[in-house]
């Protein structure tokens, strides 16, 4: 028997697999396809204080070995998430869930987390300071160590639940941002969010996305994600949730060897809705193939 369970900031998870925010909705749609309680947990759709329609269409563009998205944090707002989405989720998912929160000011981040903090279903907060597809917020907080520290410290005051800060790869030195979050009281960091990219329509001679640029995700970004997780593992003492191009059980183990305690699966869910379930099913045999009896021994093993 192999051990897949990991402990993420005091909460025991059956395995390290977490569908990434924005690729799994609020879970109940996927629950119609399979029992999502097989997951370690999942990070629900990015939630803001007020409802957001998101960016104009087209919002999605295919690329070689990946995709671009510029959805723009479309969500019903925190009050509706609490009154409608979480009760529906509770019927199909019986484990602590990760609440992904975004904002356009310090006050919005704080108020959204404060409202969600009373919800018993929420085990962790994942504060997104790295969304590249919105203007006047999102990534602007995550590209400067001072701003990242400010958001972390402000949110830390309104919750005692484990607080993870989702970091942008669109920076010169991601370790500087990670250290700032750790110093301000973060319990962990999530990385990486999408890389900035674009496509151009040859016939229209114009950008494919209405937003011009979007977040690039998928298998092509895995080497960048691994490098950054590896660097951050050496720079901080808090746990890391690693993500970026994960599609197989082998990818999960590779990301854990770089330094991740848990691993998020994003774009793969949009290609194959059973991706996370299939990865979990494959993990034991892949572990046995490489002589691994306990996944915890793989955290930072490449160091």
Long-range contacts (C-beta under 8 A, 24 or more apart in sequence): 2-283, 2-284, 2-287, 2-288, 2-292, 2-293, 2-294, 2-295, 3-293, 3-294, 3-295, 3-296, 4-280, 4-283, 4-284, 4-287, 4-295, 5-295, 6-40, 6-261, 6-262, 6-295, 6-296, 6-299, 7-261, 8-40, 8-41, 8-124, 8-162, 8-188, 8-239, 8-241, 8-261, 8-262, 9-124, 9-162, 9-164, 9-187, 9-188, 9-239, 10-162, 11-96, 11-123, 11-124, 11-162, 13-40, 13-41, 13-95, 13-262, 14-38, 14-39, 14-40, 14-95, 15-39, 15-40, 15-280, 15-283, 15-295, 16-40, 16-252, 16-256, 16-260, 16-261, 16-262, 16-263, 16-295, 17-252, 17-262, 17-263, 17-265, 17-276, 17-279, 17-280, 17-283, 18-42, 18-43, 18-98, 18-241, 18-262, 18-263, 18-264, 18-265, 19-43, 19-264, 19-265, 19-266, 19-269, 19-276, 20-243, 20-264, 20-265, 20-266, 20-269, 21-45, 21-46, 21-98, 21-100, 21-126, 21-128, 21-166, 22-46, 22-69, 22-71, 22-100, 22-266, 23-265, 23-266, 23-267, 23-268, 23-269, 23-270, 24-269, 26-81, 26-85, 26-86, 26-88, 26-89, 27-89, 27-92, 27-93, 27-97, 28-88, 28-89, 28-91, 28-92, 28-93, 30-269, 30-273, 31-92, 31-93, 33-273, 33-274, 34-274, 34-277, 36-92, 36-93, 37-93, 37-94, 37-95, 38-276, 38-277, 38-280, 39-95, 39-276, 39-277, 39-280, 40-262, 41-95, 41-96, 41-97, 41-98, 41-123, 41-124, 42-93, 42-97, 42-98, 42-276, 43-97, 43-98, 43-99, 43-100, 43-126, 43-264, 44-81, 44-85, 44-89, 44-97, 44-98, 44-99, 44-100, 45-75, 45-85, 45-100, 46-73, 46-75, 46-100, 46-101, 46-102, 46-128, 46-131, 47-75, 47-77, 47-78, 47-81, 47-99, 47-100, 47-101, 47-102, 47-112, 47-116, 48-73, 48-75, 48-77, 48-78, 48-101, 48-102, 48-103, 48-104, 48-108, 48-112, 49-77, 49-78, 49-103, 49-108, 49-111, 49-112, 50-77, 51-75, 51-76, 51-77, 51-80, 52-77, 55-133, 55-134, 55-210, 55-211, 56-210, 56-211, 57-210, 58-208, 58-209, 58-210, 59-209, 59-210, 59-211, 59-214, 60-209, 60-214, 61-199, 61-208, 61-209, 61-214, 63-197, 63-199, 63-216, 63-218, 63-220, 64-220, 65-218, 65-219, 65-220, 66-216, 66-217, 66-218, 66-219, 66-220, 66-221, 66-245, 66-267, 67-216, 67-217, 67-218, 67-267, 67-270, 68-197, 68-198, 68-199, 68-208, 68-209, 68-214, 68-215, 68-216, 69-133, 69-194, 69-214, 69-215, 69-217, 70-133, 70-209, 70-210, 70-211, 70-213, 70-214, 70-215, 71-133, 72-133, 72-134, 72-211, 73-102, 73-131, 73-133, 73-134, 73-138, 78-111, 78-112, 78-115, 78-116, 79-115, 81-116, 82-115, 82-116, 82-119, 86-119, 86-121, 89-121, 90-121, 93-121, 95-123, 96-121, 96-122, 96-123, 96-124, 97-121, 97-122, 97-123, 98-122, 98-123, 98-124, 98-125, 98-126, 98-164, 99-124, 99-125, 99-126, 100-126, 100-127, 100-128, 100-166, 101-125, 101-126, 101-127, 101-128, 101-155, 102-127, 102-128, 102-131, 102-134, 102-137, 102-138, 103-137, 103-141, 103-151, 104-134, 104-136, 104-137, 104-138, 105-137, 106-150, 106-151, 106-154, 108-137, 109-151, 109-154, 109-155, 110-154, 110-155, 110-157, 110-158, 113-155, 113-158, 113-159, 114-158, 114-159, 117-158, 117-159, 117-161, 122-161, 123-161, 123-162, 124-161, 124-162, 124-163, 124-164, 124-187, 125-155, 125-159, 125-161, 125-162, 125-163, 125-164, 126-164, 126-165, 126-166, 126-190, 126-241, 127-151, 127-152, 127-155, 127-163, 127-164, 127-165, 127-166, 128-166, 128-193, 129-165, 129-166, 129-167, 129-168, 130-166, 130-167, 130-168, 130-169, 130-170, 130-192, 130-193, 131-193, 131-215, 132-168, 132-170, 132-193, 132-194, 132-196, 132-213, 132-214, 132-215, 133-211, 133-213, 133-214, 133-215, 139-168, 139-170, 139-193, 142-166, 142-167, 142-168, 142-171, 142-177, 142-193, 143-168, 143-170, 143-171, 143-177, 144-177, 145-176, 145-177, 145-179, 145-180, 146-180, 148-177, 148-180, 148-181, 148-184, 149-180, 149-181, 149-183, 149-184, 150-184, 152-180, 152-181, 152-184, 152-185, 152-186, 153-184, 153-185, 156-184, 156-185, 156-186, 162-187, 162-188, 163-187, 163-188, 164-188, 164-189, 164-190, 164-241, 165-189, 165-190, 166-190, 166-191, 166-193, 167-191, 167-192, 167-193, 167-232, 168-192, 168-193, 169-193, 169-194, 169-195, 169-221, 169-224, 169-225, 169-228, 169-244, 170-195, 170-196, 174-228, 174-231, 174-232, 175-231, 175-232, 175-234, 175-235, 175-236, 178-232, 178-235, 178-236, 179-235, 179-236, 182-236, 182-237, 182-238, 186-238, 187-238, 187-239, 188-238, 188-239, 188-240, 188-241, 188-261, 189-232, 189-236, 189-238, 189-240, 189-241, 190-240, 190-241, 190-243, 190-264, 191-225, 191-228, 191-229, 191-232, 191-240, 191-241, 191-242, 191-243, 191-244, 192-221, 192-224, 192-225, 192-228, 192-229, 192-243, 192-244, 194-221, 195-221, 195-224, 217-244, 217-245, 217-266, 217-267, 218-245, 218-267, 219-245, 219-247, 220-245, 221-245, 222-246, 222-251, 225-255, 226-254, 226-255, 226-258, 229-255, 229-258, 229-259, 229-260, 230-258, 230-259, 230-302, 230-303, 232-259, 233-258, 233-259, 233-260, 233-300, 233-303, 234-259, 234-303, 246-279, 247-275, 247-279, 248-279, 248-282, 249-279, 249-282, 249-283, 249-285, 249-286, 250-286, 252-279, 252-283, 253-283, 253-286, 253-287, 253-290, 253-292, 253-295, 253-298, 256-295, 256-298, 256-299, 256-300, 256-301, 257-298, 257-299, 257-300, 257-301, 257-302, 258-300, 258-302, 259-299, 259-300, 259-302, 259-303, 260-299, 261-299
